[in-house]
């Protein structure tokens, strides 16, 4: 069995001892965000994961992922760069607004993993900005960020770490 399993997304869990999740809500720009109970980096989002599961034999997919992750550093390094994201969403026939506070991380394995997955699909894939969702409001699942372009579209503003200490 491989240590990583598509569900169809693929996440890299972060051990609580390495980076404890936040414990109290934070208010930014009048929005109260709730802390995420667990932290992870999404390596492969749901849309790409579903496409890979439809298009690539599972043993080949798992071997490709395992090789890419075994040969590159998978320990996310915190950067202190925080982004407040906003995205409208539909829920139960109504429209709402989701917010997330994410921290960008340095993750050397992200680009090589997406290059290897792109070779399986026969095209170049955008490299998702590696990040950890720390807080959410409106939708506790967070907001998917599959590319740098999407991050720019979703970003309301950069947040100073000192804003979380109030």
N, C-alpha and C positions, 0 to 999 in steps of 0.2 A: 504494500500500500504506500502511496505517495503522501508526503506530509501536507500537501496542499490539495484541496478538493474544490472543483467548480460547483457552485450552487445555484445559478450559473455565474454569479460573480466570484471573484477570487480575492480574499482578503489576507492581510498579514497582521495577525493579532499582536498587540503590544502588551507585554507582561506588566502587571500592576507595579511590580518592584522596579521596573525600568522607567516607567512613566505613569504615576498614579493618575486616574481620571479626576477631573475637578469634582468638588463635592457640593458647592453652593451655586445657586443661580447668579447670573450677572446681568446687569441692565446696561445696554448700549443704545444710544439714540432713542430712548424711550421704549425699547423692546426688551422684555425680560426673556432671556435665553436660559434654558435648563441644561444642566451638565449631562454629558453622555456617560452612561454607566460603564461602558467599556470603550477602549481606544483601539483603533486599527488603521492601517493604510489599505485602501482599496487598490489592489494591483490591476485587476481587470473588472470593469463595470459590467452591469447586467446585459446591456445591449451587445457589447462585444463578446461577452461570455456565451450568450445564446447563439450568436453567429458561429463562434468557434465550435461549440458542441454540435451544431447542425452540419458543419462543413469538414471537420477534421476527426479522424478516428480517435477515440478516447485514449488508447495507449500512446499514440504518437503525440497527442496534445499534452498528456501528463509527463511524458519523457522530455518534451521540449521545455515545459515549464520547470521541471525538476533540474534539468541541466542548466538553464539560464539562472535559476536562483542559487544553485550550488556553486556556480563559478563567479558570482558577483555578490558584493556585500548587501545583505538584506537587513542590516541594522539601521533603522531610521535615526538620523541625527537632527535634533531640534535646531531650528534657526531663529525662533522668536519672531518670525514674520507672520503676522496675523491678518486675516482677511475676513471682513463681514460680508456675507453673501446674501442675496435675496432672489427669490424665484416664486412666481405665481404658480398655484397648483389647484387642481379640481379635486374636491372631496365630497362624496355623497351628494352630487348634483350642485354643490355650491363652489364658489371660488374663494380661495384663501391665499395667504402669503406665507411662504416658508422663509426662515432665516437660519443661517448657520454661521458659526464662528469657527474658522479652521486655522491650523498652524501649518505652514509650509515646512516640509522636512527635506533633508538631503537623503536620497535613497539611490545609491549607485546601481542597484539591480533594475530599476524601473525602465530605463532606456534600452538596455540589452534585451530585457524580457519582451518589450513591445516590438523590437526589431525581429526577434525570433518568431513571435506570433504573426507578424506581418509577412514573413517569409512563408509561413504555413498557408496564409490566405492569398499570397501572390500580390501584395500591395504594401506600401509604406503606411504604417499606422501613426497617428499622432501620439505623442508621449503624454499621458495625463500628468498634471503637476502633482507630485507626491505630497500628500497632506494628511493630517489627522483632524477629524471633526471633534471639536471640544465641547461645543454647545449647540443646541437647536431651539427653534421656536416655530410653532405652526405645523411642523411635520418632523417627528422625532427620528425619522430615517436619515435626515440630512439631505444634502443637495449634491447630486452627481456632478463631477467636474472631469469630463473625459479628455479635455484638451486645454492648452493655454488660451486659445481663443475663447472657449466657453468660460474659463475663469475670469477673463477680462469682462465678458458680458454680464456675469453674475455678481461681480464685486461691487459693493456699495462704496467701501472705503477700506483703507488699511487701518488697523487698530494698534495702538501702542500698548505693549505689555502692561504698562503702569495703569492703564484704564481698567484692567481686571482686578487691581488691588484695592479699589475703592470699596 
